[in-house]
Structure formats: structure tokens, C-alpha cells
């Protein structure tokens, strides 16, 4: 039978008490952390998304053609959404053929880029962003100009405290590093000698970035989308500053033409704007006024399409009204804008679009409106 001295028993008791106290403090600390996290609704999560199967008809509700009811797409669902993922516009309208091409490009392994060619304000950038938003994919947009250099697309250095410089990553760098879409807007305004440097990265080859003094290997989910008003031939007088692009650069893209929305779809889109701003909760609402606004929408779209058609034939290259402009025209009319005694519709038209034009073009645009609205416009 073992016996313990008083000294041994005292040492054991002290050790037990110390360990017990240590464990108790640790448990209390964990509980306090949990309570604090719960209080601020913070849940630690991995940066990696969860893959979710979603029906295409649920993902893209507004579309100009009936989609396949049984088509299921895999999208990313995030507990904490990265800032690079665009916000979903619920009432955004998609064109089925363009949507199919974009979806295939984003979800399939490819070694080429995606080039959208179309007139001013046809929705080239927004369609890429809205597809990315629904897929849970990061999308970074950069606007090019004649001064944009290849290295500018990766980022730039900014001065910080103490005379130090800090490198800020650009959209192209982030998309290549982490996977995602980089949209280069107005690509036909950039110098061909700078653009051609993008050729190698579309093939998945590493690119040396001088600002970070390191090689950047394109992520397998990196996608490059470019947009332009011309096809890179440099012969369209409507778009000043655009030029002829290198054939080797153009050869590395699949190309689609993006036109304005069909009349009935643009009308339906504007109708969603009307329904939000002028409904039964509006104190000025009545069914007759609602029908008048619906008739106004049809006329706005007719005028816009007439001006778009005229812009092609005018020698000066008049800028056609974009879908954004028709939306502003309707919204300003609904809000009741006025200028120097002009009718609300005419005042809204000038502020939403026509004040951008030269005097000659503005007069021509107003004549088109008078043809459609009558002399009271």
C-alpha cells in the first residue's frame, strides 16, 4: 500500500488546482469569443465558394426567348461575397443568343478571349457584369484610352506615409491571380502596340509583372472580355479616338455583335421602371395616367430607334441614344422636370440625351421627336 507524504499531497493539490484554473480560463475565453462573434453575427468562413446547382430559368428570369426549362448551371454561392462580384440587377433583360455565348465562354475551358462589338450604350459591359453576378464570379472592368499602357492594366504604385510606395493591384492582375473576369472597355481606343502584349496571356503563359518583380500565372478560371464600338478596322467616323488594331490580337478572340434591345424588350424594360415609380401606392396614380405613360414608353422607344438609325447615315456621326438614355428620359418625365416653359417630355429628352449633341444634331433630333409626338412636343 502506497503512502504519500504531506509534501507530496500538497504538491499534487497545487498542480491540480493550477491545471484546473488554466483549463477553466481557456474555456471561459472560448465561450466569451463565441458570444462576441454571435453578437456581431460574424461567422468565420473559407474564402472558397460553395458550388450550387441552379436552374437557368431561375437564374435568368428576364430573357427575350424562352430558355430550356431543364437546363441546370453550376454557380458559386458565398457566405461572405468578395467585393469583385457585381450586384445583381433584378429587372435586367438578357438576349438569349448572347447569353448562351457568354455562358459557354465563362463555364468552359478556353484559350481565347470574348469580344463584344456594338454601338454606344447597347449594354456590352453590363451584360458581362450581370452574368458574372449571377454566377458568383468576380468581374473587374477597366476603361482603355490612347494613353493606357499594358502595364497599367496590372496596377499602379501610389505614395504612402514615410515616402514609401504601395502597389495597388489592377483588375487584370486580380482576375489572373484569383480567377474571374476582366472586362477591357473601349479596347479599340488603346494603342495596338500595347494591346498586342496581351496575346501571350490568353494562351495561359506566365506574364512578368515589373511592379511586383514576379511572374504571374493565369488562373484556370481567368477570362478576358473586351468591348468596343468598332471591329478594330478604324474606319468608323462616329467614334473619335478609335483606331485600327493588330490582326494577330484580333485573331485571339471570338467575336459577337451586340445590338440595341428589340423594341418590345426595351419597352418591357422601361415598363418595369414605370411600375416601380408609378403604381397604386403613388398618390397621383390613376389608371388613365398609367395608360398614358405606357403609350409614352412606346413613343420613347420609337424615337430612340429612329435616332439610332439616323446616326448611322449622318456624316457627322451623331451619338445614338443608349438604353441608359431612354431610361433617364422616362425617369425625368415621371419626376416632372421642366425648363423655360418647355413640355416635360421635351425637357426630359434634352436633359437625358440631346444636350450632348451639337446644335445641328440637336435640332435634327428634336425634329424627329416632333414627327412622332406632334407639334406640342
N, C-alpha and C positions, 0 to 999 in steps of 0.2 A: 504494500500500500504506500502510494507516494504521499509525501508531505511537503507543504510549501512553507517557506519562512515568511515572516511578516513583511520583509523587504520585497520578496518576490510577488506576494499578493498585492502589495501597494503599487509596484511597477506595472503589473498586469492591469489593475484598475485604471491607472493613469493612461496607459496605452489605449485601452478600450474606450475610455471617455474621449480621448483625443480623436480617435478614428470616427467615433460616433458623431462628434461635433462637426468634423470635417465633412462627412457624408451628408449631415443634416443641412449644413450651409450650402453644399453643392446642389442638393435637391431644391432647397428654397430659392436658390439663384435660377435654376431651370424653370421653376414654376413662375417666378416673377417675370422672366423673359417671355414665357408663353402668354401670360396675362397681358403684358405690354404689347406684344405682337397682335394678339387678338383684339385689343382695344383700338389699334390703328388699322385693323383689317389687313395686316401685312402677312402674306403667306410666301415664305421662301420658295422659289421655283427655278427650274432649269431654264436656260435661255433657249433650249431646243423646243420646237413646237410639237404638238401632238397632231398626228395625221388623222384626218377625219373624212369619211365618205359622205358626200353631199350630192343630192340630185341637181342636175343642171338647171331644171325648171325652178328650183328654189333659190339657186344662186343668182341666176339672171332672169329676173321676173319681167322686165320690160324689154321686149325684143320685137323686131319688125317681122319676123317669121316664126311660126310655131316650131319649137325645138323638140328634140327626141325626149319623150316622157320618161324613158327608161335609162337615159344616159346618166351615169354617176361619175363624178370627178373627185379626185383626192385633193384636199386643201389643207392648209396649215391653220391650226387653232392655237392661240397663245393665251396663257394666263396673264402675262404682262406683255402687251403688244409693243414691239420696237417702234421707235418714232418714225422710222423709214417707211412704215406701211401706211398708205394713204387712207383717208377717211372715206367710208362708203357714202355715196350719194344715192339715196333710196330710189329716187324717181329718174335715175339716169337711163337713157334709152340706148340700146345696143343694136348694131346691124349684124344679122345672123352670119353672113359670109365673112365679114371682118372678124367677128368674134371667134369663129371657127379657126381661122388662120392664126390669130393671136394665141388662142388656147393651145393649139398644136405646137406652136413655136416655144411657148413657155414650159410646157409639160414634157416635151420630147427632147432627147439629147440631140443637139445640132452643132454644126461647126460654121455657122454663118449668122449674119445679123438680120434684123427685120426693119425694112424701110417703108415708112408711110409717106406718100406723096399726095398733096391735096391743097386746095385753096385756103386762104386766110380764114381761120375760125371754123373749120369743119369738124373740130374735135379730135385731132390726131393725138395730142398729148393726153387729153382727158380719158380717152378710151383705154390707153395703156395703163393709166393710173387706176381706173375703176376695175379693170380685170385683175390687176395686182392686189387691190384692196380686198376683193372677194376671195382670192386665192390665199391671202395671208402672206404675200410676198413683198419684200421691201422694194421700193421703186424710187430712184433718185433722178431728178430732172436737172439738166444743165442747158443753158441757152448759149448758143455759139454766136460769134461775130467775126469780123475780119481780123480782130486783134487776139482772138482766142488761140493759144498755142497748145500743142499736145500735152505738155507737162502741166498746164493749168487745170486739165481735167482730173488730175490725180490729187490736187490740193494746193495749198499755198502756206507760206510762213507769215505769221503775224508777230509783232513785237510784244513782249511781256515785261513785267516788272524786273528791274535789275539789268536791263539791256539785253535780256535773253530773247530768243526767238522760239516760237512754238509752231509745229506743223499741224495744220488743220486738214483732215482728210476730205477729199472731194467725193462726189457721187460715184464716179467711175472707180475710184480706189475701193470704196466701201462695198460696191456691188461685186467687184472682182474678188475681194478678200473674203466676204461672208456669204456670197451668193445673193442674187437679186437682180433687179433690172436697172440699167442705166439708160435714160432717155436723153439723147442729144438733140435739142430742138434747133431749128434753122441751120441744119448742118451744111446747106449749100452756101451759107454766108462765110464759112470758115475757109482758110487758105488750103488749097489742095495739097500743098507740100507738107502741111501739118497733119491733115486728115489721113494721108497715106501711111502715117506711122501707126495707125490703129490696125493695119492689116494683119500683123502677126498675132495680136492678142485674140482675134476671132478664131484662130486655129488652136487655141489652148496653150500657146507657147508662153513661157515666163517673160515678164517685162521688167526691165530695170528701172526703178524709180529713184532718180538722183536725190530728191528731197529727203528720202529716208535711207539712202545709201543701201538699198536692199532689192532683191528680186521678188517680184510679186507673181505668184502662180494663179491664173484664173480659176476660181471655184467652179465645180462641175455644174452648179446651178446659176452661173453668171449668164445674163442675156443682155445683148446690146441692141437697143432700138433707136433709130434715127428718124427724124421728121423733117420735111422740107416742103416749100411751096412749089418747087420745080423739081424736075427729074435730073438735075445736075448738068443740063446742056448749056445753061447760061444765056438762053435766048428769050426770056420772058420779061418784057418791059414793065410789068405790073409790080415786080418785086426788086426794088433797087438794092444793090449790095450783094445780090446772089451772083454766083459765077459758075464756070464750067468745072466739073470735078473729074478727078483722075479715073480712067476706065478700070484700073486694077482695084481701086477702092469700091467702085460701084458693083463690081463683079462678085463681091463678097456678101451680098445681101439678097434676100428675097424681097420683092417689091409689091406693094399693094397701093391702089389708088383709093383715097378717102374723099368721098363727095359729101355735099350737104345732105342732111336728113331728107328723105322723101317728104313731100308736103303733108301727107296725112300723119306721119310720125312727128314732124315738127309741130303740127297743130296739137297733137295729143300731148306732147311735152309741155307746150305753153298752157294747155288746159290744166295740167297739174299745178302750175304756178297760180293760175286763176282760182282753182279750188282751194288753195291754201290761204289766199289773201281775200277772197270774196266768197264767203259761204254764209250759211244761215246764222252763224254767230256774229256776223258783221252787222252793225246797226243800220247800215244803208242798203242791206240786201233786199232784193225782191226778184221774183222770177223773170220779169220783163227785162230788168237791168242785166241779169245773168245771161239772158239770151243775146242781148246787145253786145256784151263783152265776148261771147263766143263767136259772134259774127265778126267782131273786131279782130280776133285771133286769126280767122281765115284770111282777112284782108291784109294783116301784117305779113303773113307768110307769102301771100301772092305778091305783095310789093317787094319783099326781100328777094324772092326768086327772080322777079323781073329785073331788079338791080344787079343781081349776081350774073344774070345772062348778059345784061348791058355792059358790065365791067369787062367782059371778055372782048367785046367788039370796040370799046372805046380806046382810041390811040394813046391817051394819057395813062391808061392803066388804073382806073378808079378802083379803090379798095372796096370789095363787096361786103355787105353786112354779114357778120358772123352770126352763129346761133346765139352767142352771148349778147350780141346787139339786139336781136329780136326779143330776147328775154328782158333786157333793160327797157326796151321800148314799151313792152306790156306793163312792166312793173311801175315805170314812171307815170304811165297813163292812169293806172289804178290808184296811184298815190295823189293824183291831181295836180301835176306840175303845170305851170303856165309861165309865159314870157311875153311881155309887151302886148297883151291882148290877143295873142295867137290862140288857136284852139288847143285844148290839152293834148290831143293826139299829135298835132304838128309840133308843139313844143317838146313833147317826149321824143319824137322822131329826131329832132335836131340834137337834143342833148345825148341821146343814146347812140347816135351814129353820124348824122350829117355834118355836125360841126368839125369833124375830122377832115372833111373834103375841101378841095379848092372851091373858089366862088363859082366857077363854071360847072364843076361837078355837083356842087350843092344845088344849084338851080335846076340842073338836069334831074337830080334825084327827087326834088320837090315836084317837078312836072310829072314824074312817074306816079307819085303819090296822088296828085290831083286827078290823074287819069283813072285811078282806082277808087278814091274816096269821094271825088266830086269837088266842085269849086269851093265848098265850105271848109276844105282841109286847111 
